[in-house]
Amino acid sequence: MTKKKRIKRIVKMSKFERLLYTFTIVLLVISPFGIVFSQATLSKINFDVERAKQELSTQEKKNESLAMKVNELASLDNIKVVAEEQGLSYNNNNIKSIVDSEE
């Protein structure tokens, strides 16, 4: 009977393999931080978008209110009142209407 010799083999890694393993470990350690950072950035962008939408809505309401006021001031009844206050007479033949066409 011969004794079987147990041979321990030490696996030697090449420089490329060590570099590959090191890169993988570093990637696994850093990736959670990158994910958290990207989620925080995305949340901030979404917050900014919602704030811009709210400002847009507010401005649209102001514009609508101002358009209604313009229409009210440009009404024929108001023109008559202003003309009489200024001592002018109302003559419908002298009034020219300009139609605002929006495209």
C-alpha positions in Angstrom: 0.0 0.0 0.0 1.2 3.2 -1.0 0.3 6.3 0.8 -1.3 8.7 -1.4 0.3 12.0 -1.1 -1.9 14.9 -0.7 -0.7 17.6 -2.8 -1.8 21.1 -2.0 -2.2 23.1 -5.0 -2.0 26.8 -4.6 -3.8 28.4 -7.3 -1.9 31.3 -8.7 -3.9 34.1 -10.2 -2.7 36.1 -13.0 -2.5 39.9 -12.7 -5.6 40.1 -15.0 -7.6 37.8 -12.8 -6.7 39.8 -9.6 -7.6 43.0 -11.4 -10.9 41.5 -12.5 -11.8 40.3 -9.0 -10.7 43.6 -7.4 -12.8 45.5 -9.9 -15.9 43.3 -9.2 -15.5 43.8 -5.4 -15.2 47.6 -5.8 -18.2 47.6 -8.1 -20.3 45.7 -5.6 -19.3 48.1 -2.8 -19.8 51.3 -4.8 -23.0 50.4 -6.7 -25.4 50.9 -3.7 -24.1 54.5 -3.3 -24.7 55.2 -7.0 -28.2 53.9 -6.8 -29.0 56.1 -3.8 -27.5 59.1 -5.4 -29.4 58.6 -8.7 -32.7 58.1 -6.8 -32.1 61.3 -4.8 -31.4 63.2 -8.0 -34.5 61.8 -9.7 -36.7 62.8 -6.6 -35.3 66.3 -6.8 -36.0 66.6 -10.5 -39.6 65.3 -10.0 -40.1 67.9 -7.2 -38.9 70.7 -9.6 -41.2 69.5 -12.3 -44.2 69.5 -10.0 -43.4 73.0 -8.8 -43.1 74.2 -12.4 -46.5 72.6 -13.2 -48.0 74.4 -10.3 -46.5 77.8 -11.3 -47.7 77.2 -14.9 -51.2 76.5 -13.6 -51.2 79.7 -11.5 -49.9 81.8 -14.4 -52.6 80.3 -16.7 -55.3 81.3 -14.2 -53.9 84.8 -14.1 -53.8 85.0 -17.9 -57.4 83.9 -18.1 -58.5 86.5 -15.5 -56.6 89.2 -17.4 -58.2 88.1 -20.7 -61.6 88.3 -19.2 -60.8 91.8 -17.9 -59.7 92.9 -21.3 -62.9 91.6 -22.9 -64.9 93.4 -20.2 -63.1 96.7 -20.8 -63.4 96.4 -24.6 -67.2 95.8 -24.5 -69.3 98.3 -26.4 -71.2 99.3 -23.3 -67.9 100.3 -21.6 -66.8 102.2 -24.7 -70.1 104.2 -24.6 -69.6 105.0 -20.9 -66.0 106.1 -21.4 -66.9 108.1 -24.5 -69.7 109.9 -22.6 -67.4 110.6 -19.6 -64.9 112.2 -22.0 -67.6 114.3 -23.6 -67.6 112.4 -26.8 -70.6 111.2 -28.7 -71.1 107.5 -29.6 -71.3 106.9 -33.4 -71.4 103.2 -34.3 -70.3 104.0 -37.9 -66.9 105.3 -36.7 -66.1 102.1 -34.7 -64.0 99.5 -36.3 -63.6 96.1 -34.7 -60.3 94.3 -34.9 -60.8 90.6 -34.5 -58.0 88.9 -32.6 -57.2 85.7 -34.5 -55.2 83.1 -32.6 -53.4 80.4 -34.5 
